[in-house]
Amino acid sequence: MPEGHTIHRLAKDLRADLAGATLHVSSAQARAEDTAALLDDHLLRRTEAWGKHLFLTFESRQVLHVHLGLIGKWFRRTADADGALPDPTGTTRLRLARPDRDVAWDLIGPMLAAAITPADKRAVMAGLGPDPLRRDADPEATWAKLQRSDKPVGLLLMEQDVIAGIGNVYRSEILNIIGVDPRRPGRAVQREEFDALWDETVRQLKLGVRRNRIVTMRADELPRPLSKLQRGEGRYVYKQEHCGRCGTELDIYPLAGRTTWSCPTCQPR
């Protein structure tokens, strides 16, 4: 499932192509035709992300709410030499097209794609934890939830009402970087550890937005230049056998049904 940096990057890229323009919105699927009709021929005012949720607000005050889930993706389409966009495939839930720029974005396979009201949008956001990439993020809300819970911190970081946007890759990597075992109870995390966790989360997510990929290692630790890294390289523990920081064989175990990696040396229990 895409993590928060991907959704913020999508919000940025969609904004650059589509915001401020009246869009032609269509669907190749009957179940989404009503949603497309509500959004069609309206000006897109704003795109924004909160965790794994994407919101596109139109001048009509309709809001397109998208959650990609496990298989959802956005694809940017451009016109050919004759100015024609490629036809949408049968899997295209929604196409948002900007005719004056000969560009469109196709949404395929999302878990959720619905037209909602601004009040609905506020309700969704109210149920989410702070998003470290948003300017309005309040880390104290996350700290308070950790301090009230005996759940493992590695589990709490995956709960979107605790902190929004973190998935299995980031939680594994960030906890390794700050030296906290994922199995430690949330209330046992010390304040200085939490501050380091929050700061590292902000840093890593910002890097993820800029690079449009998750690479957590420092530049001097990478096995090859960033542009030449293969998929999954540049990480300390996630889907690795040995710690990228110290070389110790990793502990690999399930945590609430999700495979978890941690280093017994860098993250002592």
C-alpha positions as CSV (number, residue, x, y, z in Angstrom):
1,M,0.0,0.0,0.0
2,P,1.4,3.5,-0.9
3,E,2.7,5.4,2.2
4,G,2.1,9.0,2.9
5,H,4.9,10.4,0.8
6,T,3.4,8.9,-2.3
7,I,0.0,10.6,-1.7
8,H,1.6,14.0,-1.0
9,R,3.7,13.7,-4.2
10,L,0.5,12.8,-6.1
11,A,-1.3,15.9,-4.7
12,K,1.7,18.0,-5.8
13,D,1.8,16.5,-9.3
14,L,-2.0,16.7,-9.8
15,R,-2.0,20.3,-8.6
16,A,0.7,21.2,-11.2
17,D,-1.3,19.7,-14.1
18,L,-4.9,20.2,-13.2
19,A,-5.5,22.9,-10.5
20,G,-7.1,26.1,-11.7
21,A,-8.7,24.5,-14.7
22,T,-12.1,23.2,-15.7
23,L,-11.8,19.4,-16.1
24,H,-13.5,16.8,-18.1
25,V,-14.2,13.9,-15.7
26,S,-15.3,10.6,-17.1
27,S,-15.3,6.9,-16.2
28,A,-14.9,3.7,-18.1
29,Q,-16.8,1.8,-15.3
30,A,-20.6,2.0,-14.8
31,R,-20.2,2.1,-11.0
32,A,-18.3,5.4,-11.1
33,E,-20.4,7.2,-13.8
34,D,-22.4,9.1,-11.1
35,T,-19.2,10.3,-9.4
36,A,-17.8,11.4,-12.7
37,A,-21.0,13.3,-13.6
38,L,-20.8,15.2,-10.3
39,L,-17.3,16.4,-11.0
40,D,-17.4,16.9,-14.7
41,D,-17.1,20.4,-16.2
42,H,-16.1,22.0,-12.9
43,L,-12.9,23.9,-11.9
44,L,-10.5,22.1,-9.7
45,R,-9.6,24.4,-6.8
46,R,-7.3,22.4,-4.5
47,T,-5.5,19.1,-4.1
48,E,-4.2,18.0,-0.7
49,A,-3.1,14.9,1.2
50,W,-3.6,13.7,4.7
51,G,-1.8,10.5,5.4
52,K,-2.9,8.0,2.8
53,H,-6.0,10.0,1.8
54,L,-6.1,12.3,-1.2
55,F,-8.7,15.1,-1.5
56,L,-9.4,17.1,-4.7
57,T,-11.7,20.1,-4.1
58,F,-13.8,21.5,-6.9
59,E,-15.3,24.9,-7.3
60,S,-18.7,23.3,-7.1
61,R,-17.7,22.3,-3.5
62,Q,-17.7,18.6,-4.4
63,V,-14.6,16.8,-3.1
64,L,-13.1,13.8,-4.7
65,H,-11.9,11.5,-1.9
66,V,-9.4,8.8,-3.0
67,H,-7.8,6.1,-1.0
68,L,-5.6,3.9,-3.2
69,G,-5.6,0.8,-1.0
70,L,-3.4,-2.1,-2.0
71,I,-3.5,-1.9,-5.8
72,G,-4.7,1.6,-6.7
73,K,-2.6,3.8,-8.9
74,W,-2.7,7.1,-10.8
75,F,-1.3,7.3,-14.3
76,R,-0.4,10.5,-16.2
77,R,-1.5,10.5,-19.8
78,T,-0.3,12.9,-22.5
79,A,-1.5,13.5,-26.0
80,D,0.2,12.2,-29.1
81,A,1.5,14.3,-32.0
82,D,-2.0,14.7,-33.3
83,G,-3.2,16.0,-29.9
84,A,-5.2,12.9,-29.0
85,L,-5.1,11.3,-25.6
86,P,-4.9,7.5,-25.4
87,D,-8.3,5.9,-24.8
88,P,-9.0,4.9,-21.2
89,T,-8.8,1.2,-20.4
90,G,-11.7,-0.7,-19.0
91,T,-10.1,-0.5,-15.6
92,T,-10.1,3.3,-15.5
93,R,-12.3,4.3,-12.5
94,L,-12.0,8.0,-13.3
95,R,-10.2,10.1,-15.9
96,L,-9.5,13.8,-15.0
97,A,-8.6,15.5,-18.3
98,R,-7.5,19.1,-18.9
99,P,-8.2,19.7,-22.6
100,D,-6.2,23.0,-22.9
101,R,-3.0,21.2,-21.9
102,D,-3.7,17.8,-23.6
103,V,-3.0,16.0,-20.3
104,A,-5.1,13.6,-18.2
105,W,-4.7,11.6,-15.0
106,D,-6.3,8.1,-14.9
107,L,-7.2,6.5,-11.6
108,I,-7.1,2.7,-11.7
109,G,-8.0,0.2,-9.0
110,P,-8.5,2.4,-5.9
111,M,-10.0,1.1,-2.7
112,L,-12.2,4.3,-2.6
113,A,-13.0,7.0,-5.1
114,A,-16.1,9.0,-4.0
115,A,-17.5,12.5,-4.4
116,I,-18.1,13.9,-0.9
117,T,-19.0,17.2,0.7
118,P,-16.5,19.5,2.5
119,A,-18.2,18.5,5.8
120,D,-17.5,14.8,4.9
121,K,-13.9,15.7,4.2
122,R,-13.5,17.4,7.6
123,A,-15.0,14.3,9.3
124,V,-12.5,12.0,7.6
125,M,-9.6,14.2,8.6
126,A,-10.9,14.4,12.2
127,G,-10.6,10.7,12.5
128,L,-6.9,10.6,11.4
129,G,-3.8,11.2,13.4
130,P,-1.4,14.0,12.7
131,D,0.3,13.9,9.3
132,P,4.0,14.8,9.7
133,L,4.1,16.4,6.2
134,R,1.3,18.8,7.0
135,R,2.0,22.3,8.4
136,D,-0.9,21.8,10.9
137,A,0.5,18.5,12.3
138,D,0.5,18.3,16.1
139,P,3.0,15.8,17.3
140,E,1.6,16.1,20.9
141,A,-1.5,14.2,19.8
142,T,0.6,11.3,18.7
143,W,2.8,11.4,21.8
144,A,-0.3,11.4,24.0
145,K,-1.7,8.2,22.3
146,L,1.6,6.4,22.6
147,Q,1.8,7.2,26.3
148,R,-1.7,5.8,26.9
149,S,-1.1,2.5,25.2
150,D,0.6,-0.8,26.0
151,K,0.5,-1.8,22.3
152,P,3.9,-2.2,20.6
153,V,5.1,1.0,19.2
154,G,5.7,-0.7,15.9
155,L,2.0,-1.4,15.7
156,L,0.9,2.0,16.9
157,L,2.9,3.7,14.2
158,M,0.8,1.8,11.6
159,E,-2.5,2.9,13.1
160,Q,-3.7,5.9,11.1
161,D,-5.5,7.5,14.0
162,V,-2.2,7.7,15.8
163,I,0.0,9.0,13.0
164,A,-1.2,9.3,9.4
165,G,0.8,8.1,6.5
166,I,3.2,5.6,8.0
167,G,3.3,2.1,6.6
168,N,5.4,-1.0,7.1
169,V,8.5,0.3,5.3
170,Y,8.7,3.6,7.1
171,R,7.9,2.2,10.5
172,S,10.6,-0.5,10.2
173,E,13.2,2.0,8.9
174,I,12.6,4.9,11.3
175,L,12.5,2.7,14.4
176,N,15.9,1.2,13.3
177,I,17.4,4.7,12.7
178,I,16.4,5.9,16.2
179,G,17.2,2.6,17.9
180,V,13.8,1.6,19.3
181,D,12.6,-2.1,19.1
182,P,9.2,-2.3,17.4
183,R,7.9,-4.6,20.2
184,R,8.4,-2.0,23.0
185,P,5.1,-0.8,24.5
186,G,4.1,2.7,23.4
187,R,4.0,4.0,26.9
188,A,7.7,2.9,27.4
189,V,8.9,5.2,24.6
190,Q,10.8,8.1,26.2
191,R,10.2,11.7,25.3
192,E,13.6,12.2,23.7
193,E,13.0,9.0,21.7
194,F,9.7,10.3,20.5
195,D,11.1,13.6,19.5
196,A,13.8,11.9,17.5
197,L,11.1,9.6,16.0
198,W,8.9,12.5,14.9
199,D,11.8,14.5,13.5
200,E,13.2,11.5,11.5
201,T,9.7,10.8,10.2
202,V,9.3,14.3,8.9
203,R,12.8,14.1,7.3
204,Q,12.2,10.8,5.7
205,L,8.8,11.6,4.3
206,K,10.1,14.9,2.8
207,L,12.9,12.9,1.1
208,G,10.3,10.5,-0.1
209,V,8.2,13.2,-1.7
210,R,11.2,14.7,-3.4
211,R,12.6,11.4,-4.7
212,N,9.2,9.8,-5.2
213,R,10.6,6.6,-3.6
214,I,11.7,5.3,-0.1
215,V,15.5,5.4,0.3
216,T,16.4,5.8,4.0
217,M,20.2,5.3,4.0
218,R,22.5,8.3,4.0
219,A,24.2,9.0,0.6
220,D,27.6,7.8,1.9
221,E,26.0,4.4,2.9
222,L,24.4,3.6,-0.5
223,P,25.7,0.7,-2.4
224,R,25.6,2.7,-5.6
225,P,24.4,6.2,-6.7
226,L,20.8,7.0,-5.9
227,S,19.8,7.1,-9.6
228,K,21.1,3.6,-10.1
229,L,19.6,1.9,-7.0
230,Q,17.4,-1.1,-7.8
231,R,14.0,-1.5,-6.3
232,G,14.2,-2.1,-2.5
233,E,17.8,-1.0,-2.2
234,G,18.9,1.9,0.1
235,R,17.1,0.6,3.2
236,Y,18.5,-0.5,6.5
237,V,16.1,-3.3,7.6
238,Y,12.9,-3.6,5.5
239,K,13.0,-6.9,3.7
240,Q,16.7,-7.3,4.5
241,E,18.6,-10.1,6.1
242,H,21.3,-8.1,7.9
243,C,21.2,-4.6,9.4
244,G,22.4,-1.9,7.0
245,R,23.9,0.0,9.9
246,C,25.9,-2.6,11.7
247,G,25.7,-5.8,9.7
248,T,24.0,-7.9,12.5
249,E,21.6,-10.6,11.3
250,L,18.1,-9.2,11.7
251,D,15.2,-10.5,13.9
252,I,12.2,-11.2,11.6
253,Y,8.8,-11.8,13.2
254,P,5.1,-11.0,12.8
255,L,3.6,-8.0,14.6
256,A,-0.2,-7.9,14.3
257,G,0.0,-10.0,11.2
258,R,2.7,-7.9,9.4
259,T,6.2,-9.1,8.9
260,T,8.6,-6.9,11.0
261,W,12.4,-6.5,10.8
262,S,14.6,-5.1,13.6
263,C,18.2,-5.3,14.6
264,P,19.0,-6.8,18.0
265,T,22.2,-4.6,18.2
266,C,20.9,-1.3,17.0
267,Q,17.4,-1.8,18.6
268,P,18.0,-3.8,21.8
269,R,14.9,-5.0,23.6
